[in-house]
Amino acid sequence: MSRHPARIQKICQILKTRYPDVKTQLNHRNAFQLLVATILSAQCTDRQVNAVTPNLFAQLKTPEDFARAPIETIETLIHSTGFFHNKAKNIQNCARMLMERFDGKVPDTIDELIQLPGVGRKTANVVLGAVFGIPGMVVDTHVARISQRLGLTSSKDPVKIESDLMDIIPKSKWNDFSLWLIYFGRAVCNARKPDCPNCFLTHLCPYPDKRI
């Protein structure tokens, strides 16, 4: 019942009406900047990442710059995004692999992107959709939570959630659908206190713990 095509279509129509112009909230000028920003966004808000990246990219502009920089320099520049030791290591190793295997350019396939250190399917799909216009289903915490609440998946595994959503959402809407749920999750259906009384999807939502 929850995955009925007519219901899915209605959910998509409502979300598109509410959020007609969606795009990643991470500021970037090219594929490499978005790749780095998305790695930094792990367990960090987009707002905080956007506060860090202007100075970061002013000092380190290219994969070569990141590959050659002292790791302490990268750590200092990204410190406020949290988990900076691991993120700095991943970003530098990612930059080095880009130089060694991809001529310093960000690849445009998910199989190549997920070979890069620090890059999982979520990060790869963000880059593919936002930069290359390639359909992908980004599964972050918002998408996972809301797709479960809406009964679109029963899984907690991001890869399985991605697969479940791709099975029921038209491919042409994959990028937008992910962003619709991210926007919706931030504004209405948040983790701790979903605003069910003011939710425009309440009548389509089987979530048993609705706050109404």
N, C-alpha and C positions, 0 to 999 in steps of 0.2 A: 504493500500500500504506500509506504513512504517513498519508494523509488518509482512510482507510477509516472510515465512520461508527461502526462498532462500536468501533474503537480510540479514536476521539475521545470517545465516550460513556464508555469505561472510564477514560480520563484525567480527564475531568470528575468522575466518581464518586469517584475516589481523591483528587483535589484537594479536593473538597467535604468528604470525610470528614476529611481532615487539617486543613483550614481552614474550619470550619463557619460562623464568624462573622467576615466580613471587612468592613473599611471603610477609607477613606483614613486614613493615619497623620498627616496634617496637621491640627493643631488649628484649629478655626474655630467661629464662632457663627452665621454667616450666609453667604449666597452671595458677598458682596463680600469678606469675609475669606478665604474659600477661594480665590477668584480671585487675590487678592494673594499668598497663601501659595504657590499653585501656580506663579505666575510666579517667585517667589523660589526655588523648589525646583530650578530649572534648574541643573544642575552643582553641586548642593548637597544635603546629606542632609536628610531630613525632620526629624531630631533637631535639626540646627542651625537650620532654619527655625523650629521650635517654640520654640527658645530665644530667638529674635529677636521673634517676632510679639506676645507679651504686652505688651512695652513699646511696640512700634510701634503697636498698636491702642489702647493706653491714651492715646497722644498724638494719634494721627490716627484718628478713628473712622469717618468717612464718606467717600464719594467726593468730596464738596465739600471736606473737610479736605485730602485728598491733592491735589486740583486747585489749591488756593490756597497750599499750603505751599511755602516756598522749597525748591528742588530739593536744596540742600545739607543741609537738615534730613532729608529722606527718605534721602539717601545715608548720612548719619551713622547713622541708625537701622537701616539694612539692611546696613551695611558688611561684617559678618562672613559674609554669605551668598555673597560673591564677585561679581565682575562688577557691582559696585554702581552704577557710573555708568549703564550700559545698563539695568539693572533699574529704577533710580529713574526714569529717563526714560520707560520703557515704562509703569510703574505710574501715573505722573502723567498721561501722555497717555491712558491707559486710563480713569482717573478722569474726566478732562475730557470724553472722548467719552461716557461714561455720563451725565454731567450734561447734555451738549448734545443727545444723540440718544435717550437712554433714560430720561429723567426721574430719573436717579440710581439706577436699578434695573438689576440684572444680568439680561440677557435669557435666555430659556430655550430658544433654538434655536441649533444649531451654526452656521448661516449668519450669524446676528447676532453670536455670540460671537467668531468668528474675524475679524470686522472690527475688533475691539478691538486696539490696539497691544500687542504682546507676547503675544498669545493665539493659539496654534496649535491644531490639532485635539486634541492630547493634553490641553492645559489645558482646552479646551472640554468634552471628554468627561469629565474628572474632575469638573467643576462640574455638568454635566448629570446624571451618575449619582449623585453624593453628595448634591446639594441638591434636585434636581428629580425624581429617580427615573426619568430618561429613559435607556433603553438606549444604551450607547455602548461602544466598544472602545478603551480607553486603551492606547496603544503607547508605553511608555517603554523605557529600555535593557534592563530585565529582561524585559519582554514580548517585545521584539524578539529578544534573545539566545536565550531558552528556546523560543520558537516555531520558531526556526531549528533549534535542536538537536533538537527533537522531530519535525522534518520536517513541521511544519504550514505552513511557507512556505519558499520558496527566495530570497525577496527581502530586500534590506537597506534598502529604502525604506519609511519608517514608514507612508506612506499606502497603499502596496501591501500591507504586512503587515496593516494594519487591515482592508483589503478582503478579503484571503485568510482572515483569522480570522472575519470576519463571515459569510463564505460557509459555513463548516463548524461554527461554534458556534451553538447555538440563541439567538435574540435575547433570550430571557428570561434567559440566562446571561451576556450580554456583560459587564455590569458586574462580576459576581462573577469571571468567568474572568480578566479583567485583574488583579484583585486577588489571585486565587489564584497567578498566575504571579509577581506582585511579591513576595508572601510567600515563595513557593517559591524565588525567585531570591536573596532576602536570606538565607534559612536554609540552603539546600542547593545550588542550582545557580548558584553565583556565577561571576563572569566568569573569574577567574584560576585558582581551584582548586575546581572543582565536586566536591562530596562524593559521587561516584558509588558508592563502596562502601556508603554508607548511604542511598542514594536509593531512594525507594519507587516511582519511575517507571522504574527502570533496565530492567526487562523490556519496557517499551513504547518505549524510546528508541533510535533508530538512530544517535545521535551517534557518529561514528567515533573520537573521541579520548577516550572514556570512561576514567576513571582507576580501572581495576579490576584 
